[in-house]
Amino acid sequence: MPEVQQAQSFTSSLREDRSFPPPAEFAARAHIRSRAEYDAMYRRSIEDNEGFWREQARELDWFTEPTQVLEWNDPVAKWFGDGRLNLCHNAVDRHALGSRAGKMALLWEGEPGEVRSLTYLELYAEVQRVANVLKRYGVRKGDRVAIYMGVCPEAVIAVLACARLGAVHNVVFGGFAAQALADRMNDAQCKVLITQDSSFRRGQDVLLKAIADEALTRCTCVETVLVHRRSGHDVHMQEGRDRWLQDELKSAEAQCAAEPMESEDPLFILYTSGTTGKPKGLVHTTAGYGVGTLLTTKYIFDLHEEDVYWCTADVGWITGHSYVIYGPLLNGATVFLYEGAPNWPDVDRFWQMVDRHKVSIFYTAPTAIRAFMKWGADAVRKHTLSTLRLLGTVGEPINPEAWMWYHREIGHERCPIVDTWWQTETGSIMIAPLPGAVSTKPGTATLPFFGVEPAIVTKSGEPVPAGHGGLLVIRKPWPAMARTIFGDPERYKQAYWSEVPGCYFTGDGARQDEHGEFWLMGRVDDVLNVSGHRLGTMEIESALVAHRAVTEAAVVGRPDEMKGEGIIAFVSLGDHVEPTPGLKDELKKHVAKEIGALARPDDIRFTPALPKTRSGKIMRRLLRELAATGEVKGDTTTLEDFSVVAGLKEKDEE
Ligand code: WT7
């Protein structure tokens, strides 16, 4: 593990004394109303972990009730192993066929301004029709289906239709480039791709179908492409392979039985960056993921029947899976979706929509909050925001200044803020305050959710005293945890269950204060967090060295006021290649083209050589220091050739 030692000597400069108890009116009608109630329920969930989860599993509707809870063969977990259920049935049918038939399930606004809504009964019909179209093209239980779409009801319907059939969805974020899409479809061996002509962002067409066409030239597994007509943008349709979803739906029946799934049948694969160049396809399974997302949504967002819930994440990230789609719909909530950019046509677009659609729960990322701050409070103050009652954040540690701004300008000092720590791998939120029970403080995700046992330890697994930084681990399996990496169980074991003996290793550094609250301190591995999105430095390096001009590259993060972390690439060029500003631009474009715009380096620095240890390992710590401060003060005793650093510094001062 790279430079994990660092985390053991983390000293946190964050000292925060402001504390905000749950407002009395909020607590009075919350699911969990006091700290004592949380403490008791948490204690029970740890002391009788299986009993607790057995009970909570009853919140789902089962075709066959499970008698088993956890079967743990380190690191392979089976939860509710002998149960049978279907999550689409749970997220849609039971509401549509019950008291929520006429309740709004999805409420969507396109970027150009059109509004659409679907009741649970309408969603029920649509999902079955799309499931029947998938069936028509041979999709069966266990088959993988790629989804490359923008945020729209059809993306949610596509996901649910897969779940209905027991097909494994593989949603790829619409901001990823052709190669990234091809890699993810190939790795998962997807048989069908569901996409759309284009999507709108910042007034522009995002040409999803055209990018998909390019990806498909590098992909032989996909037999059928279903294209949702969203914008009317002209696209190429390949005879025999590509079909308009709308045309297919005309002849599709609105009845399609939900496949009874085993608890441990895979529900989806979602790719995320790791410390190697190859993204990891994390596999989530059915029952545990369902229980975890249902329960966390209910308690952490304190969801009530009349709430209008808005999580701003794209469906292509885990937050979109767990807290746009599954968690809220399993609870029968009304989910608001928005297609486009927050500053289109104006910087107050979000707040307009909050008022227009009476949003009561709003969940976003610190990087977005910092953008709102930059755009100014005046844009916000034009709107009442009177329906909001709860705010959330996710994706990176939130700086106290942004927290306070969110509290004041968006929450009007009335709405609790839940800072939710979790990961693609954990499936559901792990550390967060229950808003009616736990006092919040700017910068801490506070306390663990029920059944979750986090700890701060050294690399050898020794506990670290309160107030000191260390590695964040989870001591017990939990239902929504990822079960494996698709096609690579060994890597799963290595990455998560081998670094710290007997524990799940999160890759994050953190400290626990004397009140038991967790303060997250960022990644301790070679993974960057750019605008709340995870990017492996190796992935960007691989893209760079694939360029003909580059011989070697090292990518590090640098603190960035807006994005959390910015991307700095140190690049050595081949002989006779001129280090020109034009080449810098070309390399930035190249990375964006290979991976996606979110991976575009903020800065490229040319260097004749990279600083290495005697064993040939690039000393990223030095590069990080250099990128952040322009200097290298840390230990350089293992450095093979100091003149390399001297050279880099000179460059820097140019
Ligand atoms: C990494 C996981 C899970 C949702 C979005 C990101 C960082 C996430 C927080 C938070 C501090 C956070 C961690 C984590 N992170 N939430 N509330 N406070 N850090 O999912 O792409 O899997 O990234 O995001 O570093 O390991 P992801």
Residues whose N, C-alpha, C, O or C-beta is under 5 A from the ligand:
A	BS01	WT7	T319 T393 V394 G395 E396 P397 D419 T420 W421 W422 Q423 T424 E425 A445 T506 D508 L520 G522 R523 G532 H533 R534
